[in-house]
Amino acid sequence: MKNMQQVHENYTAEDHLVWKVLFDRQINNLNQHATASYVEGLKIIEFSNSRIPNFSRVNQVLAGLTGWELVAVEGIVDDQLFFELLAERKFPATTWLRKMSELDYLEEPDMFHDVFAHVPLLANQQFVDFLENLAKIALKHIDNGWAIQLISRVYWFTVEFGLIREEGELKIYGAGILSSAGETEFSVSDEPVHRVYDVERIFNTGYRKDHFQQEYFIIDSFETLYESIEAIEVALDSRV
């Protein structure tokens, strides 16, 4: 992988405005709908609307919490590199921001998605332990396309589009929802199907990237998510 760095002083006035607009648009939604762990992580890492996060500063904080770090990448990386980084407690993140004309839809994730939506939960030990161990399972099967597809479904319906029930209410922990104003409201409404987190059902559920999800899977704690690692491995071995 090319050794990339975030050059913070290169961000333009438009970049800073985009960050502020997206942050302000989401923060009230997330204080209401996001998991308490995300809201706490947001405060611990000290994200604000007034400045684009500095990866070096973020990494200093994460190092003392869970031992994870952000690694700058140009864009979407291939499966092997992606899972290798996660297995090493490194989260790949782009350094570019969408334009003002692209606030609501992007074909691939930008820094607002990668950093604002993903990073606060990297402060949650059970969540990152799940992420690390899921990646290690993937690396055992990296040459098996079907196995990687099944693992990708688990990643999709948890890390990207997962819901959690806290004090009887549906809350969001999936980054794909956390970075989308529209899907934040939609995901916890009565419109989509809500299912109890179940590895076998997730394995049997495909997904599309071009519209809101039509069903979401709900965990009852991050401990539940971490403890499902063994079930994921057993279920995967039975299918490949």
C-alpha positions in Angstrom: 0.0 0.0 0.0 1.2 3.4 -0.9 2.3 5.3 2.2 -0.3 8.2 2.3 -0.6 11.0 4.8 -3.4 13.4 5.6 -2.1 16.9 4.8 -4.5 19.0 6.9 -3.4 22.4 5.6 -4.5 21.4 2.1 -8.2 21.4 2.9 -10.0 24.2 1.1 -12.6 26.6 2.3 -15.2 24.5 0.6 -13.9 21.4 2.4 -14.3 23.0 5.8 -17.8 24.3 4.8 -18.9 20.8 3.7 -17.7 19.3 7.0 -19.6 21.9 8.9 -22.8 21.6 6.9 -22.8 17.8 7.2 -21.8 17.8 10.9 -24.5 20.3 11.8 -27.1 18.5 9.8 -26.4 15.2 11.5 -25.5 16.0 15.1 -29.1 16.6 16.4 -30.3 13.5 14.6 -27.5 11.4 16.2 -27.9 12.8 19.7 -31.5 11.4 19.4 -31.0 8.2 17.4 -27.4 7.0 17.7 -26.2 4.5 20.2 -24.9 6.0 23.4 -21.5 4.5 22.6 -21.3 6.5 19.4 -22.3 9.8 21.2 -19.8 9.1 23.9 -17.1 8.4 21.4 -17.8 11.6 19.5 -17.2 13.5 22.7 -14.1 11.6 23.7 -12.5 12.1 20.3 -13.6 15.8 20.4 -15.1 16.0 16.9 -16.7 19.4 16.2 -18.2 21.3 13.3 -15.4 23.9 13.5 -12.6 21.8 12.3 -11.9 18.8 10.0 -10.4 16.0 12.2 -6.6 15.7 12.2 -5.7 12.0 11.9 -2.6 12.4 14.1 -4.7 13.8 16.9 -7.4 11.2 16.5 -4.7 8.4 16.6 -3.3 9.7 19.8 -6.7 9.4 21.5 -7.5 6.0 20.0 -4.1 4.6 21.0 -4.9 5.2 24.7 -8.4 3.8 24.4 -8.4 0.7 22.2 -5.1 0.7 20.4 -6.6 1.4 17.0 -5.5 4.0 14.5 -6.6 5.6 11.3 -4.6 4.9 8.1 -5.0 7.3 5.1 -6.0 5.6 1.8 -6.8 7.0 -1.6 -10.2 5.3 -1.8 -11.8 1.9 -1.6 -9.1 -0.8 -1.1 -9.2 -4.4 -2.1 -10.6 -7.1 0.2 -7.2 -8.5 1.2 -5.7 -5.2 2.2 -8.9 -4.1 3.9 -9.0 -7.1 6.1 -5.3 -7.1 6.7 -5.5 -3.5 8.0 -8.5 -4.3 10.3 -6.7 -7.4 11.7 -3.8 -5.1 12.6 -6.2 -2.7 14.3 -5.9 -0.1 11.6 -9.0 1.5 10.0 -8.6 2.7 6.4 -10.0 6.2 5.8 -10.0 8.5 2.8 -8.8 12.1 3.3 -11.0 13.8 0.7 -14.4 15.3 1.2 -17.4 15.4 -1.1 -18.3 18.7 -2.9 -21.2 20.9 -1.9 -23.1 19.6 -4.9 -22.8 16.0 -3.6 -24.0 16.4 -0.1 -26.7 13.7 -0.3 -25.2 11.0 -2.5 -21.8 9.6 -3.3 -20.8 6.5 -5.2 -18.0 5.8 -2.8 -17.4 6.8 0.8 -15.6 10.1 1.6 -13.9 11.2 4.8 -17.2 12.3 6.4 -18.4 8.7 6.2 -15.1 7.1 7.1 -14.2 9.4 9.9 -17.3 11.1 11.4 -19.4 7.9 11.1 -16.9 5.1 11.9 -14.3 6.6 14.2 -16.4 7.3 17.4 -17.2 3.6 17.7 -13.5 2.7 17.4 -13.4 3.8 21.1 -15.7 0.9 22.0 -13.5 -2.1 23.0 -16.1 -4.8 22.3 -17.0 -3.3 18.9 -13.3 -3.1 17.7 -12.7 -6.6 19.1 -15.5 -7.8 16.9 -14.1 -5.9 13.9 -10.6 -7.3 14.4 -11.8 -10.9 14.8 -14.1 -10.7 11.8 -11.2 -9.5 9.7 -9.1 -12.5 10.9 -11.8 -14.9 9.9 -11.9 -13.2 6.5 -8.2 -13.6 6.0 -8.4 -17.3 6.6 -10.8 -17.5 3.5 -9.4 -14.6 1.5 -9.1 -16.8 -1.7 -12.7 -18.0 -1.5 -14.9 -15.4 -3.1 -18.1 -17.0 -1.7 -16.8 -16.9 1.9 -15.8 -13.2 1.5 -19.2 -12.4 0.2 -20.8 -14.0 3.2 -18.4 -12.1 5.6 -19.2 -8.9 3.6 -22.9 -9.4 4.4 -22.1 -9.6 8.1 -20.0 -6.5 7.9 -22.7 -4.7 5.9 -25.5 -5.5 8.2 -23.5 -4.7 11.4 -20.6 -2.2 11.0 -22.3 -0.3 8.1 -26.1 -0.7 8.7 -26.5 -2.2 12.2 -29.1 -1.2 14.8 -29.0 -1.8 18.6 -31.8 -1.8 21.1 -31.0 0.4 24.2 -33.5 0.9 27.0 -36.3 -0.4 24.7 -35.5 2.0 21.9 -33.9 1.3 18.5 -30.6 3.1 18.1 -28.1 3.3 15.3 -24.5 2.1 15.3 -23.9 1.4 11.6 -21.8 4.0 9.9 -23.7 3.9 6.6 -26.7 5.1 8.5 -24.8 7.5 10.8 -23.5 9.5 7.8 -26.9 9.7 6.1 -29.5 12.2 7.3 -32.2 10.5 5.3 -31.4 6.9 6.3 -31.0 7.9 10.0 -34.7 8.7 10.1 -35.8 5.9 7.9 -33.9 3.1 9.6 -35.7 3.6 13.0 -39.1 4.2 11.5 -41.9 1.7 11.0 -41.2 1.4 7.2 -38.4 -1.1 7.0 -38.3 -4.6 8.4 -36.5 -5.0 11.7 -35.0 -8.4 12.5 -33.2 -9.8 15.5 -29.5 -10.2 14.7 -29.0 -13.7 13.3 -25.9 -14.9 11.5 -27.5 -17.5 9.4 -30.2 -15.1 8.2 -27.6 -12.5 7.4 -25.7 -15.0 5.3 -28.9 -15.5 3.3 -29.6 -11.8 2.9 -28.2 -9.9 -0.1 -27.9 -6.2 -0.1 -27.7 -3.2 -2.6 -25.8 0.0 -2.3 -28.0 2.3 -4.3 -30.9 2.9 -1.9 -32.0 2.7 1.7 -31.9 -0.8 3.2 -35.2 -2.6 3.3 -34.3 -4.6 6.4 -32.0 -4.1 9.4 -30.7 -6.4 12.0 -30.8 -5.5 15.7 -28.3 -6.5 18.4 -29.1 -6.1 22.1 -25.5 -5.2 23.1 -22.0 -4.9 21.7 -21.1 -7.9 23.8 -23.7 -9.9 21.8 -22.0 -8.7 18.6 -18.5 -9.7 19.8 -19.7 -13.1 21.2 -21.2 -13.9 17.7 -17.7 -14.3 16.3 -17.7 -18.0 17.1 -21.1 -18.5 15.5 -19.9 -16.6 12.3 -16.9 -18.9 12.0 -18.9 -22.1 12.6 -21.6 -21.0 10.1 -19.0 -20.0 7.5 -17.1 -23.3 7.8 -20.4 -25.2 7.2 -20.9 -23.3 3.9 -17.5 -23.3 2.4 
